[in-house]
Amino acid sequence: MIKVVRGNPTPEELAAALAVVQARAAAAANAPSGAPRLPDAWADPARVARERLPAPGPAAWGRTYWPG
């Protein structure tokens, strides 16, 4: 059972959300149970540092956190 806790979704928004949940459940049910799962790409910590590394210097620690 799915319950809307906050907000007031339209019938179209609720149908879209339920379609996604049903598709994920069907995919999980059809997946082989013995196969190892690979982690999702978005969870890969190396993804954060692919674009650029901070330049060394006294304020380098700040550039590792603040983008731009």
Sequence and secondary structure as in RCSB ss.txt:
>XXXX:A:sequence
MIKVVRGNPTPEELAAALAVVQARAAAAANAPSGAPRLPDAWADPARVARERLPAPGPAAWGRTYWPG
>XXXX:A:secstr
     SS   HHHHHHHHHHHHHHHHHHHHS SSS     GGG GGGTTSS     STTHHHHHHS  
